[in-house]
């Protein structure tokens, strides 16, 4: 699909999207970075026994770390993909397991299960988590830890966009409450879970980010833009 991209909507305001901002400036494309959700910390007690903590997003790491963790020898960190790994490492932590294709949680879940072996994994997550990784483990091996809440903030946008990039199922849900995507627009899903949510609600998804990285997103936009 080829088109002249006039403008882009991105459902994220994080600094990790700055390479996309640079791409838009270089190509005369306007961009609106607007998250349709917010987050609220949930009080939690840290379990006494666990071997590996798995982070599904930079946000899950931040909320977990805000507790003030007393790390024990041998405990390791794992994460969904490279964007989350970069965020964790920037805080001075080492990651022992990183999913290669963050947009495909089923594949990562299988690889993580094999890597984990018989150890116990802790999963800091939102109260609205899809539990896509932990559900492949036995109840004895997984500890869900609700550390934050996802809150929808529906906003009606007066402007229509050439390209819509949805970074999570929750962002799409909130966006969809107040907006209609033009038929001719291109929709890009941040991973398979986001694509499924869009399609299940009757929408379309033209592209899916397999690695769920901004570098992959830029490759798609360069391919589309004429």
C-alpha positions in Angstrom: 0.0 0.0 0.0 1.5 3.3 -1.2 0.3 6.8 -0.2 1.5 10.3 0.5 1.4 10.5 4.3 0.1 13.9 5.4 -0.1 13.2 9.1 0.2 10.5 11.7 -1.6 9.7 14.9 0.4 7.8 17.5 -1.2 6.7 20.7 1.9 7.2 22.8 3.7 10.3 24.1 6.9 8.6 25.4 10.4 9.7 24.6 11.1 6.4 22.8 8.9 7.7 19.9 11.3 10.6 19.2 12.9 8.8 16.2 9.4 8.9 14.7 9.2 12.6 15.3 12.5 13.1 13.5 11.2 11.0 10.5 8.1 13.2 10.3 10.1 16.4 10.4 12.4 15.2 7.7 9.5 14.3 5.4 7.2 17.2 6.1 4.7 15.0 7.9 2.7 16.4 10.9 2.3 14.0 13.9 0.0 13.9 16.9 1.4 11.9 19.8 -1.6 11.4 22.1 -2.1 8.6 24.6 -5.7 7.7 25.2 -5.0 6.1 28.5 -3.3 7.0 31.8 -2.0 4.9 34.7 -2.4 4.9 38.5 -0.2 3.1 41.0 -1.7 0.2 42.9 -0.4 -0.7 46.3 1.1 -4.2 46.4 3.1 -6.5 48.7 6.1 -8.2 47.2 6.1 -12.0 47.5 8.9 -13.5 49.5 9.8 -16.3 47.0 10.4 -15.8 43.3 13.3 -16.3 40.9 12.6 -14.2 37.8 10.6 -11.1 37.3 9.1 -10.6 33.8 8.2 -7.1 32.5 5.7 -6.7 29.7 6.4 -3.0 29.2 8.7 -0.2 30.4 5.7 0.9 32.5 5.5 -2.4 34.4 9.2 -2.0 35.3 8.8 1.6 36.5 5.8 0.8 38.8 7.6 -2.3 40.2 10.8 -0.4 40.9 8.9 2.4 42.6 8.2 0.0 45.5 11.9 -0.1 46.4 13.0 -3.7 45.8 15.4 -5.6 48.1 16.9 -7.9 45.5 18.1 -11.3 46.5 21.1 -13.2 45.0 20.3 -15.1 41.9 17.1 -13.2 41.0 16.9 -12.3 37.3 15.0 -10.0 35.0 13.2 -10.9 31.8 11.2 -8.8 29.4 8.9 -8.9 26.4 11.1 -7.2 23.9 13.9 -4.8 22.9 12.1 -1.5 23.7 11.5 -2.7 27.2 15.0 -4.1 27.5 16.5 -0.7 26.5 14.4 1.0 29.2 15.4 -1.4 31.9 19.1 -1.3 31.0 19.0 2.5 31.0 18.2 2.3 34.7 21.3 0.2 35.3 19.8 -3.3 35.4 20.8 -6.4 33.4 18.2 -8.4 31.5 18.7 -12.1 31.2 15.9 -12.9 28.8 14.5 -10.7 26.0 11.8 -11.7 23.5 12.9 -11.2 19.9 9.4 -10.7 18.4 7.6 -8.6 21.0 4.6 -8.4 18.8 4.0 -12.1 19.0 3.4 -12.9 22.7 2.5 -16.6 22.0 6.0 -17.2 20.6 7.7 -15.3 23.4 5.6 -17.2 26.0 6.8 -20.6 24.7 10.5 -19.5 24.6 10.2 -17.9 28.1 8.7 -21.1 29.5 11.6 -23.1 28.1 14.2 -20.7 29.4 12.5 -20.5 32.8 12.6 -24.2 33.5 11.3 -25.0 37.0 11.9 -21.6 38.4 9.1 -19.2 39.7 8.3 -16.1 37.7 6.8 -12.9 39.0 4.6 -10.8 36.7 4.1 -7.1 37.6 1.2 -5.9 35.5 -1.9 -3.8 35.0 -5.2 -4.8 36.6 -6.4 -5.0 32.9 -3.5 -7.3 31.8 -4.1 -9.8 29.0 -1.7 -12.3 30.9 -0.4 -13.4 27.5 2.9 -14.7 28.8 2.1 -16.1 32.2 -0.9 -18.1 31.1 1.4 -20.8 29.6 2.9 -21.5 33.0 1.5 -23.7 35.7 -0.1 -21.9 38.7 2.8 -23.1 40.8 5.2 -21.2 38.6 3.5 -17.9 38.1 2.8 -15.0 40.5 0.7 -12.2 39.0 1.4 -8.9 40.8 -1.0 -6.0 40.1 1.1 -2.9 40.4 -0.9 -0.3 38.4 -4.3 0.4 36.9 -5.0 1.4 33.3 -7.5 4.2 33.0 -9.2 5.1 29.7 -9.3 8.8 28.7 -11.5 9.0 25.6 -10.7 12.1 23.5 -12.6 13.2 20.3 -10.2 14.3 17.6 -11.4 16.8 15.0 -8.6 16.0 12.6 -8.4 12.9 10.4 -5.1 11.2 9.8 -3.4 9.3 7.0 -1.9 6.8 9.4 -3.1 5.6 12.8 -0.6 3.8 15.1 -2.1 2.1 18.1 0.4 1.0 20.7 -1.9 -1.2 22.9 -5.3 -2.7 23.0 -6.4 -0.3 25.8 -5.4 2.7 23.7 -7.5 1.5 20.8 -10.5 0.8 23.1 -10.3 4.3 24.5 -9.8 5.9 21.0 -12.7 3.9 19.5 -15.2 5.4 22.0 -15.0 8.8 20.4 -13.6 8.5 17.0 -14.1 6.8 13.6 -11.1 5.9 11.4 -11.5 6.9 7.7 -11.7 4.0 5.3 -8.7 5.2 3.3 -6.4 5.6 6.3 -3.7 3.1 7.2 -3.9 1.4 10.6 -0.7 0.0 12.2 -1.0 -2.3 15.2 1.7 -2.5 17.9 1.8 -6.3 18.1 -0.6 -9.2 17.6 -2.7 -8.5 20.8 -3.5 -5.0 19.5 -4.4 -6.3 16.0 -6.8 -8.8 17.5 -8.5 -6.2 19.6 -9.0 -3.9 16.6 -10.3 -6.7 14.4 -12.6 -8.1 17.1 -14.2 -4.7 17.3 -14.9 -4.6 13.6 -11.9 -2.4 12.6 -9.1 -3.1 10.2 -5.3 -3.5 10.7 -3.2 -3.0 7.7 0.2 -3.7 9.3 1.3 -5.5 12.5 4.6 -4.7 14.2 6.2 -8.1 14.8 9.2 -6.9 16.8 7.1 -4.0 18.3 9.9 -1.5 17.9 10.1 2.0 16.5 12.7 0.9 14.0 10.2 -1.5 12.5 7.5 1.2 12.5 9.9 3.5 10.6 10.6 0.8 8.0 6.9 0.4 7.4 6.3 4.2 7.1 9.2 4.5 4.7 7.7 1.7 2.6 4.2 3.3 2.6 5.2 6.9 1.9 5.6 8.2 -1.7 
